[in-house]
């Protein structure tokens, strides 16, 4: 199973970096991260902070930590 997961992750990376991604592929990559409890901390001024600030919705349950 580990080999299959590694192959899948390598495929996601290759396709995203090459620009050969699709909404479905990006969603599958997002779901893989979520299923494996991978999260990211948002720090002020980071690319993730910029993305959060331009999204057209707010989730009052989200916790943003500014460091």
mmCIF file of the N, C-alpha and C atoms, coordinates in Angstrom:
data_MODEL
# 
_entry.id   MODEL 
# 
loop_
_atom_site.group_PDB 
_atom_site.id 
_atom_site.type_symbol 
_atom_site.label_atom_id 
_atom_site.label_alt_id 
_atom_site.label_comp_id 
_atom_site.label_asym_id 
_atom_site.label_entity_id 
_atom_site.label_seq_id 
_atom_site.pdbx_PDB_ins_code 
_atom_site.Cartn_x 
_atom_site.Cartn_y 
_atom_site.Cartn_z 
_atom_site.occupancy 
_atom_site.B_iso_or_equiv 
_atom_site.pdbx_formal_charge 
_atom_site.auth_seq_id 
_atom_site.auth_comp_id 
_atom_site.auth_asym_id 
_atom_site.auth_atom_id 
_atom_site.pdbx_PDB_model_num 
ATOM 1   N N  . UNK A 1 1  ? 0.811   -1.189 0.000   1.00 0.00 ? 1  UNK A N  1 
ATOM 2   C CA . UNK A 1 1  ? 0.000   0.000  0.000   1.00 0.00 ? 1  UNK A CA 1 
ATOM 3   C C  . UNK A 1 1  ? 0.858   1.258  0.000   1.00 0.00 ? 1  UNK A C  1 
ATOM 4   N N  . UNK A 1 2  ? 1.960   1.220  0.761   1.00 0.00 ? 2  UNK A N  1 
ATOM 5   C CA . UNK A 1 2  ? 2.814   2.398  0.844   1.00 0.00 ? 2  UNK A CA 1 
ATOM 6   C C  . UNK A 1 2  ? 3.375   2.762  -0.532  1.00 0.00 ? 2  UNK A C  1 
ATOM 7   N N  . UNK A 1 3  ? 3.756   1.753  -1.308  1.00 0.00 ? 3  UNK A N  1 
ATOM 8   C CA . UNK A 1 3  ? 4.283   2.004  -2.651  1.00 0.00 ? 3  UNK A CA 1 
ATOM 9   C C  . UNK A 1 3  ? 3.248   2.645  -3.552  1.00 0.00 ? 3  UNK A C  1 
ATOM 10  N N  . UNK A 1 4  ? 2.013   2.201  -3.434  1.00 0.00 ? 4  UNK A N  1 
ATOM 11  C CA . UNK A 1 4  ? 0.932   2.768  -4.234  1.00 0.00 ? 4  UNK A CA 1 
ATOM 12  C C  . UNK A 1 4  ? 0.692   4.225  -3.848  1.00 0.00 ? 4  UNK A C  1 
ATOM 13  N N  . UNK A 1 5  ? 0.698   4.500  -2.549  1.00 0.00 ? 5  UNK A N  1 
ATOM 14  C CA . UNK A 1 5  ? 0.499   5.877  -2.098  1.00 0.00 ? 5  UNK A CA 1 
ATOM 15  C C  . UNK A 1 5  ? 1.644   6.775  -2.579  1.00 0.00 ? 5  UNK A C  1 
ATOM 16  N N  . UNK A 1 6  ? 2.871   6.278  -2.500  1.00 0.00 ? 6  UNK A N  1 
ATOM 17  C CA . UNK A 1 6  ? 4.017   7.057  -2.984  1.00 0.00 ? 6  UNK A CA 1 
ATOM 18  C C  . UNK A 1 6  ? 3.882   7.364  -4.472  1.00 0.00 ? 6  UNK A C  1 
ATOM 19  N N  . UNK A 1 7  ? 3.455   6.387  -5.252  1.00 0.00 ? 7  UNK A N  1 
ATOM 20  C CA . UNK A 1 7  ? 3.264   6.574  -6.693  1.00 0.00 ? 7  UNK A CA 1 
ATOM 21  C C  . UNK A 1 7  ? 2.181   7.621  -6.957  1.00 0.00 ? 7  UNK A C  1 
ATOM 22  N N  . UNK A 1 8  ? 1.095   7.552  -6.200  1.00 0.00 ? 8  UNK A N  1 
ATOM 23  C CA . UNK A 1 8  ? 0.013   8.508  -6.357  1.00 0.00 ? 8  UNK A CA 1 
ATOM 24  C C  . UNK A 1 8  ? 0.485   9.926  -6.030  1.00 0.00 ? 8  UNK A C  1 
ATOM 25  N N  . UNK A 1 9  ? 1.215   10.072 -4.941  1.00 0.00 ? 9  UNK A N  1 
ATOM 26  C CA . UNK A 1 9  ? 1.731   11.386 -4.546  1.00 0.00 ? 9  UNK A CA 1 
ATOM 27  C C  . UNK A 1 9  ? 2.697   11.918 -5.601  1.00 0.00 ? 9  UNK A C  1 
ATOM 28  N N  . UNK A 1 10 ? 3.584   11.066 -6.111  1.00 0.00 ? 10 UNK A N  1 
ATOM 29  C CA . UNK A 1 10 ? 4.511   11.490 -7.163  1.00 0.00 ? 10 UNK A CA 1 
ATOM 30  C C  . UNK A 1 10 ? 3.752   11.949 -8.401  1.00 0.00 ? 10 UNK A C  1 
ATOM 31  N N  . UNK A 1 11 ? 2.677   11.249 -8.741  1.00 0.00 ? 11 UNK A N  1 
ATOM 32  C CA . UNK A 1 11 ? 1.858   11.631 -9.898  1.00 0.00 ? 11 UNK A CA 1 
ATOM 33  C C  . UNK A 1 11 ? 1.208   12.988 -9.672  1.00 0.00 ? 11 UNK A C  1 
ATOM 34  N N  . UNK A 1 12 ? 0.653   13.203 -8.475  1.00 0.00 ? 12 UNK A N  1 
ATOM 35  C CA . UNK A 1 12 ? 0.064   14.506 -8.159  1.00 0.00 ? 12 UNK A CA 1 
ATOM 36  C C  . UNK A 1 12 ? 1.110   15.608 -8.318  1.00 0.00 ? 12 UNK A C  1 
ATOM 37  N N  . UNK A 1 13 ? 2.274   15.413 -7.747  1.00 0.00 ? 13 UNK A N  1 
ATOM 38  C CA . UNK A 1 13 ? 3.332   16.424 -7.810  1.00 0.00 ? 13 UNK A CA 1 
ATOM 39  C C  . UNK A 1 13 ? 3.729   16.703 -9.257  1.00 0.00 ? 13 UNK A C  1 
ATOM 40  N N  . UNK A 1 14 ? 3.990   15.658 -10.023 1.00 0.00 ? 14 UNK A N  1 
ATOM 41  C CA . UNK A 1 14 ? 4.403   15.824 -11.423 1.00 0.00 ? 14 UNK A CA 1 
ATOM 42  C C  . UNK A 1 14 ? 3.359   16.576 -12.235 1.00 0.00 ? 14 UNK A C  1 
ATOM 43  N N  . UNK A 1 15 ? 2.094   16.202 -12.092 1.00 0.00 ? 15 UNK A N  1 
ATOM 44  C CA . UNK A 1 15 ? 1.046   16.839 -12.898 1.00 0.00 ? 15 UNK A CA 1 
ATOM 45  C C  . UNK A 1 15 ? 0.796   18.276 -12.474 1.00 0.00 ? 15 UNK A C  1 
ATOM 46  N N  . UNK A 1 16 ? 0.845   18.549 -11.190 1.00 0.00 ? 16 UNK A N  1 
ATOM 47  C CA . UNK A 1 16 ? 0.623   19.923 -10.724 1.00 0.00 ? 16 UNK A CA 1 
ATOM 48  C C  . UNK A 1 16 ? 1.779   20.817 -11.150 1.00 0.00 ? 16 UNK A C  1 
ATOM 49  N N  . UNK A 1 17 ? 3.023   20.343 -10.978 1.00 0.00 ? 17 UNK A N  1 
ATOM 50  C CA . UNK A 1 17 ? 4.186   21.151 -11.355 1.00 0.00 ? 17 UNK A CA 1 
ATOM 51  C C  . UNK A 1 17 ? 4.259   21.378 -12.864 1.00 0.00 ? 17 UNK A C  1 
ATOM 52  N N  . UNK A 1 18 ? 3.784   20.431 -13.651 1.00 0.00 ? 18 UNK A N  1 
ATOM 53  C CA . UNK A 1 18 ? 3.852   20.566 -15.103 1.00 0.00 ? 18 UNK A CA 1 
ATOM 54  C C  . UNK A 1 18 ? 2.717   21.429 -15.660 1.00 0.00 ? 18 UNK A C  1 
ATOM 55  N N  . UNK A 1 19 ? 1.734   21.737 -14.810 1.00 0.00 ? 19 UNK A N  1 
ATOM 56  C CA . UNK A 1 19 ? 0.580   22.496 -15.285 1.00 0.00 ? 19 UNK A CA 1 
ATOM 57  C C  . UNK A 1 19 ? -0.470  21.618 -15.921 1.00 0.00 ? 19 UNK A C  1 
ATOM 58  N N  . UNK A 1 20 ? -0.275  20.311 -15.838 1.00 0.00 ? 20 UNK A N  1 
ATOM 59  C CA . UNK A 1 20 ? -1.211  19.349 -16.437 1.00 0.00 ? 20 UNK A CA 1 
ATOM 60  C C  . UNK A 1 20 ? -2.234  18.890 -15.401 1.00 0.00 ? 20 UNK A C  1 
ATOM 61  N N  . UNK A 1 21 ? -2.685  19.832 -14.562 1.00 0.00 ? 21 UNK A N  1 
ATOM 62  C CA . UNK A 1 21 ? -3.647  19.462 -13.538 1.00 0.00 ? 21 UNK A CA 1 
ATOM 63  C C  . UNK A 1 21 ? -5.062  19.805 -13.991 1.00 0.00 ? 21 UNK A C  1 
ATOM 64  N N  . UNK A 1 22 ? -6.005  19.273 -13.291 1.00 0.00 ? 22 UNK A N  1 
ATOM 65  C CA . UNK A 1 22 ? -7.422  19.530 -13.537 1.00 0.00 ? 22 UNK A CA 1 
ATOM 66  C C  . UNK A 1 22 ? -8.070  19.792 -12.178 1.00 0.00 ? 22 UNK A C  1 
ATOM 67  N N  . UNK A 1 23 ? -9.260  20.358 -12.174 1.00 0.00 ? 23 UNK A N  1 
ATOM 68  C CA . UNK A 1 23 ? -9.948  20.516 -10.891 1.00 0.00 ? 23 UNK A CA 1 
ATOM 69  C C  . UNK A 1 23 ? -10.114 19.181 -10.152 1.00 0.00 ? 23 UNK A C  1 
ATOM 70  N N  . UNK A 1 24 ? -10.396 18.125 -10.880 1.00 0.00 ? 24 UNK A N  1 
ATOM 71  C CA . UNK A 1 24 ? -10.568 16.812 -10.239 1.00 0.00 ? 24 UNK A CA 1 
ATOM 72  C C  . UNK A 1 24 ? -9.263  16.329 -9.610  1.00 0.00 ? 24 UNK A C  1 
ATOM 73  N N  . UNK A 1 25 ? -8.141  16.543 -10.296 1.00 0.00 ? 25 UNK A N  1 
ATOM 74  C CA . UNK A 1 25 ? -6.850  16.118 -9.750  1.00 0.00 ? 25 UNK A CA 1 
ATOM 75  C C  . UNK A 1 25 ? -6.508  16.933 -8.512  1.00 0.00 ? 25 UNK A C  1 
ATOM 76  N N  . UNK A 1 26 ? -6.729  18.237 -8.556  1.00 0.00 ? 26 UNK A N  1 
ATOM 77  C CA . UNK A 1 26 ? -6.453  19.078 -7.398  1.00 0.00 ? 26 UNK A CA 1 
ATOM 78  C C  . UNK A 1 26 ? -7.337  18.679 -6.218  1.00 0.00 ? 26 UNK A C  1 
ATOM 79  N N  . UNK A 1 27 ? -8.583  18.351 -6.492  1.00 0.00 ? 27 UNK A N  1 
ATOM 80  C CA . UNK A 1 27 ? -9.484  17.916 -5.431  1.00 0.00 ? 27 UNK A CA 1 
ATOM 81  C C  . UNK A 1 27 ? -9.025  16.580 -4.844  1.00 0.00 ? 27 UNK A C  1 
ATOM 82  N N  . UNK A 1 28 ? -8.566  15.672 -5.686  1.00 0.00 ? 28 UNK A N  1 
ATOM 83  C CA . UNK A 1 28 ? -8.071  14.383 -5.202  1.00 0.00 ? 28 UNK A CA 1 
ATOM 84  C C  . UNK A 1 28 ? -6.829  14.576 -4.332  1.00 0.00 ? 28 UNK A C  1 
ATOM 85  N N  . UNK A 1 29 ? -5.943  15.488 -4.727  1.00 0.00 ? 29 UNK A N  1 
ATOM 86  C CA . UNK A 1 29 ? -4.749  15.774 -3.930  1.00 0.00 ? 29 UNK A CA 1 
ATOM 87  C C  . UNK A 1 29 ? -5.144  16.391 -2.595  1.00 0.00 ? 29 UNK A C  1 
ATOM 88  N N  . UNK A 1 30 ? -6.107  17.299 -2.627  1.00 0.00 ? 30 UNK A N  1 
ATOM 89  C CA . UNK A 1 30 ? -6.598  17.919 -1.394  1.00 0.00 ? 30 UNK A CA 1 
ATOM 90  C C  . UNK A 1 30 ? -7.195  16.856 -0.478  1.00 0.00 ? 30 UNK A C  1 
ATOM 91  N N  . UNK A 1 31 ? -7.963  15.953 -1.028  1.00 0.00 ? 31 UNK A N  1 
ATOM 92  C CA . UNK A 1 31 ? -8.588  14.908 -0.225  1.00 0.00 ? 31 UNK A CA 1 
ATOM 93  C C  . UNK A 1 31 ? -7.553  13.958 0.365   1.00 0.00 ? 31 UNK A C  1 
ATOM 94  N N  . UNK A 1 32 ? -6.505  13.649 -0.392  1.00 0.00 ? 32 UNK A N  1 
ATOM 95  C CA . UNK A 1 32 ? -5.436  12.799 0.124   1.00 0.00 ? 32 UNK A CA 1 
ATOM 96  C C  . UNK A 1 32 ? -4.785  13.453 1.346   1.00 0.00 ? 32 UNK A C  1 
ATOM 97  N N  . UNK A 1 33 ? -4.522  14.756 1.249   1.00 0.00 ? 33 UNK A N  1 
ATOM 98  C CA . UNK A 1 33 ? -3.941  15.470 2.382   1.00 0.00 ? 33 UNK A CA 1 
ATOM 99  C C  . UNK A 1 33 ? -4.891  15.447 3.577   1.00 0.00 ? 33 UNK A C  1 
ATOM 100 N N  . UNK A 1 34 ? -6.155  15.711 3.330   1.00 0.00 ? 34 UNK A N  1 
ATOM 101 C CA . UNK A 1 34 ? -7.139  15.728 4.407   1.00 0.00 ? 34 UNK A CA 1 
ATOM 102 C C  . UNK A 1 34 ? -7.265  14.353 5.057   1.00 0.00 ? 34 UNK A C  1 
ATOM 103 N N  . UNK A 1 35 ? -7.334  13.307 4.247   1.00 0.00 ? 35 UNK A N  1 
ATOM 104 C CA . UNK A 1 35 ? -7.480  11.946 4.769   1.00 0.00 ? 35 UNK A CA 1 
ATOM 105 C C  . UNK A 1 35 ? -6.291  11.516 5.619   1.00 0.00 ? 35 UNK A C  1 
ATOM 106 N N  . UNK A 1 36 ? -5.140  12.142 5.392   1.00 0.00 ? 36 UNK A N  1 
ATOM 107 C CA . UNK A 1 36 ? -3.934  11.805 6.139   1.00 0.00 ? 36 UNK A CA 1 
ATOM 108 C C  . UNK A 1 36 ? -3.611  12.849 7.209   1.00 0.00 ? 36 UNK A C  1 
ATOM 109 N N  . UNK A 1 37 ? -4.627  13.661 7.543   1.00 0.00 ? 37 UNK A N  1 
ATOM 110 C CA . UNK A 1 37 ? -4.513  14.666 8.600   1.00 0.00 ? 37 UNK A CA 1 
ATOM 111 C C  . UNK A 1 37 ? -3.361  15.639 8.393   1.00 0.00 ? 37 UNK A C  1 
ATOM 112 N N  . UNK A 1 38 ? -3.132  16.010 7.128   1.00 0.00 ? 38 UNK A N  1 
ATOM 113 C CA . UNK A 1 38 ? -2.108  16.998 6.807   1.00 0.00 ? 38 UNK A CA 1 
ATOM 114 C C  . UNK A 1 38 ? -2.775  18.368 6.828   1.00 0.00 ? 38 UNK A C  1 
ATOM 115 N N  . UNK A 1 39 ? -2.220  19.275 7.602   1.00 0.00 ? 39 UNK A N  1 
ATOM 116 C CA . UNK A 1 39 ? -2.770  20.627 7.665   1.00 0.00 ? 39 UNK A CA 1 
ATOM 117 C C  . UNK A 1 39 ? -1.624  21.621 7.595   1.00 0.00 ? 39 UNK A C  1 
ATOM 118 N N  . UNK A 1 40 ? -1.975  22.862 7.405   1.00 0.00 ? 40 UNK A N  1 
ATOM 119 C CA . UNK A 1 40 ? -0.957  23.906 7.301   1.00 0.00 ? 40 UNK A CA 1 
ATOM 120 C C  . UNK A 1 40 ? -1.348  25.065 8.211   1.00 0.00 ? 40 UNK A C  1 
ATOM 121 N N  . UNK A 1 41 ? -0.360  25.662 8.804   1.00 0.00 ? 41 UNK A N  1 
ATOM 122 C CA . UNK A 1 41 ? -0.590  26.849 9.614   1.00 0.00 ? 41 UNK A CA 1 
ATOM 123 C C  . UNK A 1 41 ? -0.483  28.072 8.712   1.00 0.00 ? 41 UNK A C  1 
ATOM 124 N N  . UNK A 1 42 ? -1.410  28.978 8.875   1.00 0.00 ? 42 UNK A N  1 
ATOM 125 C CA . UNK A 1 42 ? -1.400  30.217 8.104   1.00 0.00 ? 42 UNK A CA 1 
ATOM 126 C C  . UNK A 1 42 ? -0.619  31.260 8.891   1.00 0.00 ? 42 UNK A C  1 
ATOM 127 N N  . UNK A 1 43 ? 0.442   31.749 8.282   1.00 0.00 ? 43 UNK A N  1 
ATOM 128 C CA . UNK A 1 43 ? 1.206   32.814 8.919   1.00 0.00 ? 43 UNK A CA 1 
ATOM 129 C C  . UNK A 1 43 ? 1.026   34.099 8.111   1.00 0.00 ? 43 UNK A C  1 
ATOM 130 N N  . UNK A 1 44 ? 0.995   35.193 8.805   1.00 0.00 ? 44 UNK A N  1 
ATOM 131 C CA . UNK A 1 44 ? 0.769   36.493 8.173   1.00 0.00 ? 44 UNK A CA 1 
ATOM 132 C C  . UNK A 1 44 ? 1.813   36.742 7.080   1.00 0.00 ? 44 UNK A C  1 
ATOM 133 N N  . UNK A 1 45 ? 1.327   37.104 5.886   1.00 0.00 ? 45 UNK A N  1 
ATOM 134 C CA . UNK A 1 45 ? 2.210   37.412 4.771   1.00 0.00 ? 45 UNK A CA 1 
ATOM 135 C C  . UNK A 1 45 ? 2.630   36.212 3.940   1.00 0.00 ? 45 UNK A C  1 
ATOM 136 N N  . UNK A 1 46 ? 2.222   35.012 4.336   1.00 0.00 ? 46 UNK A N  1 
ATOM 137 C CA . UNK A 1 46 ? 2.588   33.813 3.578   1.00 0.00 ? 46 UNK A CA 1 
ATOM 138 C C  . UNK A 1 46 ? 1.682   33.667 2.352   1.00 0.00 ? 46 UNK A C  1 
ATOM 139 N N  . UNK A 1 47 ? 2.086   32.862 1.375   1.00 0.00 ? 47 UNK A N  1 
ATOM 140 C CA . UNK A 1 47 ? 1.208   32.612 0.231   1.00 0.00 ? 47 UNK A CA 1 
ATOM 141 C C  . UNK A 1 47 ? -0.156  32.060 0.653   1.00 0.00 ? 47 UNK A C  1 
ATOM 142 N N  . UNK A 1 48 ? -0.179  31.206 1.677   1.00 0.00 ? 48 UNK A N  1 
ATOM 143 C CA . UNK A 1 48 ? -1.449  30.661 2.148   1.00 0.00 ? 48 UNK A CA 1 
ATOM 144 C C  . UNK A 1 48 ? -2.329  31.760 2.743   1.00 0.00 ? 48 UNK A C  1 
ATOM 145 N N  . UNK A 1 49 ? -1.732  32.706 3.435   1.00 0.00 ? 49 UNK A N  1 
ATOM 146 C CA . UNK A 1 49 ? -2.469  33.847 3.970   1.00 0.00 ? 49 UNK A CA 1 
ATOM 147 C C  . UNK A 1 49 ? -3.077  34.663 2.832   1.00 0.00 ? 49 UNK A C  1 
ATOM 148 N N  . UNK A 1 50 ? -2.327  34.853 1.768   1.00 0.00 ? 50 UNK A N  1 
ATOM 149 C CA . UNK A 1 50 ? -2.841  35.594 0.604   1.00 0.00 ? 50 UNK A CA 1 
ATOM 150 C C  . UNK A 1 50 ? -4.035  34.879 -0.005  1.00 0.00 ? 50 UNK A C  1 
ATOM 151 N N  . UNK A 1 51 ? -3.949  33.566 -0.103  1.00 0.00 ? 51 UNK A N  1 
ATOM 152 C CA . UNK A 1 51 ? -5.062  32.783 -0.648  1.00 0.00 ? 51 UNK A CA 1 
ATOM 153 C C  . UNK A 1 51 ? -6.292  32.905 0.243   1.00 0.00 ? 51 UNK A C  1 
ATOM 154 N N  . UNK A 1 52 ? -6.105  32.763 1.535   1.00 0.00 ? 52 UNK A N  1 
ATOM 155 C CA . UNK A 1 52 ? -7.219  32.864 2.479   1.00 0.00 ? 52 UNK A CA 1 
ATOM 156 C C  . UNK A 1 52 ? -7.909  34.219 2.338   1.00 0.00 ? 52 UNK A C  1 
ATOM 157 N N  . UNK A 1 53 ? -7.124  35.264 2.165   1.00 0.00 ? 53 UNK A N  1 
ATOM 158 C CA . UNK A 1 53 ? -7.683  36.614 2.111   1.00 0.00 ? 53 UNK A CA 1 
ATOM 159 C C  . UNK A 1 53 ? -8.461  36.907 0.840   1.00 0.00 ? 53 UNK A C  1 
ATOM 160 N N  . UNK A 1 54 ? -8.226  36.165 -0.245  1.00 0.00 ? 54 UNK A N  1 
ATOM 161 C CA . UNK A 1 54 ? -8.963  36.439 -1.478  1.00 0.00 ? 54 UNK A CA 1 
ATOM 162 C C  . UNK A 1 54 ? -10.148 35.504 -1.683  1.00 0.00 ? 54 UNK A C  1 
ATOM 163 N N  . UNK A 1 55 ? -10.264 34.469 -0.860  1.00 0.00 ? 55 UNK A N  1 
ATOM 164 C CA . UNK A 1 55 ? -11.399 33.551 -1.011  1.00 0.00 ? 55 UNK A CA 1 
ATOM 165 C C  . UNK A 1 55 ? -12.690 34.274 -0.643  1.00 0.00 ? 55 UNK A C  1 
ATOM 166 N N  . UNK A 1 56 ? -13.765 33.988 -1.390  1.00 0.00 ? 56 UNK A N  1 
ATOM 167 C CA . UNK A 1 56 ? -14.999 34.753 -1.208  1.00 0.00 ? 56 UNK A CA 1 
ATOM 168 C C  . UNK A 1 56 ? -15.919 34.239 -0.107  1.00 0.00 ? 56 UNK A C  1 
ATOM 169 N N  . UNK A 1 57 ? -15.371 33.614 0.927   1.00 0.00 ? 57 UNK A N  1 
ATOM 170 C CA . UNK A 1 57 ? -16.211 33.115 2.016   1.00 0.00 ? 57 UNK A CA 1 
ATOM 171 C C  . UNK A 1 57 ? -15.429 33.099 3.318   1.00 0.00 ? 57 UNK A C  1 
ATOM 172 N N  . UNK A 1 58 ? -16.175 33.116 4.400   1.00 0.00 ? 58 UNK A N  1 
ATOM 173 C CA . UNK A 1 58 ? -15.600 33.027 5.738   1.00 0.00 ? 58 UNK A CA 1 
ATOM 174 C C  . UNK A 1 58 ? -16.233 31.837 6.438   1.00 0.00 ? 58 UNK A C  1 
ATOM 175 N N  . UNK A 1 59 ? -15.441 31.112 7.174   1.00 0.00 ? 59 UNK A N  1 
ATOM 176 C CA . UNK A 1 59 ? -15.929 30.027 8.002   1.00 0.00 ? 59 UNK A CA 1 
ATOM 177 C C  . UNK A 1 59 ? -15.602 30.406 9.437   1.00 0.00 ? 59 UNK A C  1 
ATOM 178 N N  . UNK A 1 60 ? -16.607 30.736 10.232  1.00 0.00 ? 60 UNK A N  1 
ATOM 179 C CA . UNK A 1 60 ? -16.347 31.200 11.589  1.00 0.00 ? 60 UNK A CA 1 
ATOM 180 C C  . UNK A 1 60 ? -15.675 30.140 12.471  1.00 0.00 ? 60 UNK A C  1 
ATOM 181 N N  . UNK A 1 61 ? -15.673 28.889 12.043  1.00 0.00 ? 61 UNK A N  1 
ATOM 182 C CA . UNK A 1 61 ? -15.032 27.838 12.848  1.00 0.00 ? 61 UNK A CA 1 
ATOM 183 C C  . UNK A 1 61 ? -13.551 27.713 12.542  1.00 0.00 ? 61 UNK A C  1 
ATOM 184 N N  . UNK A 1 62 ? -13.066 28.352 11.452  1.00 0.00 ? 62 UNK A N  1 
ATOM 185 C CA . UNK A 1 62 ? -11.641 28.301 11.116  1.00 0.00 ? 62 UNK A CA 1 
ATOM 186 C C  . UNK A 1 62 ? -10.846 29.104 12.128  1.00 0.00 ? 62 UNK A C  1 
ATOM 187 N N  . UNK A 1 63 ? -9.695  28.586 12.453  1.00 0.00 ? 63 UNK A N  1 
ATOM 188 C CA . UNK A 1 63 ? -8.820  29.287 13.387  1.00 0.00 ? 63 UNK A CA 1 
ATOM 189 C C  . UNK A 1 63 ? -7.559  29.685 12.638  1.00 0.00 ? 63 UNK A C  1 
ATOM 190 N N  . UNK A 1 64 ? -7.321  30.975 12.512  1.00 0.00 ? 64 UNK A N  1 
ATOM 191 C CA . UNK A 1 64 ? -6.133  31.487 11.846  1.00 0.00 ? 64 UNK A CA 1 
ATOM 192 C C  . UNK A 1 64 ? -5.186  32.001 12.923  1.00 0.00 ? 64 UNK A C  1 
ATOM 193 N N  . UNK A 1 65 ? -3.972  31.498 12.916  1.00 0.00 ? 65 UNK A N  1 
ATOM 194 C CA . UNK A 1 65 ? -2.967  31.907 13.883  1.00 0.00 ? 65 UNK A CA 1 
ATOM 195 C C  . UNK A 1 65 ? -1.952  32.781 13.178  1.00 0.00 ? 65 UNK A C  1 
ATOM 196 N N  . UNK A 1 66 ? -1.843  34.013 13.575  1.00 0.00 ? 66 UNK A N  1 
ATOM 197 C CA . UNK A 1 66 ? -0.843  34.915 12.998  1.00 0.00 ? 66 UNK A CA 1 
ATOM 198 C C  . UNK A 1 66 ? 0.395   34.895 13.871  1.00 0.00 ? 66 UNK A C  1 
ATOM 199 N N  . UNK A 1 67 ? 1.512   34.515 13.276  1.00 0.00 ? 67 UNK A N  1 
ATOM 200 C CA . UNK A 1 67 ? 2.768   34.459 14.017  1.00 0.00 ? 67 UNK A CA 1 
ATOM 201 C C  . UNK A 1 67 ? 3.682   35.582 13.612  1.00 0.00 ? 67 UNK A C  1 
# 
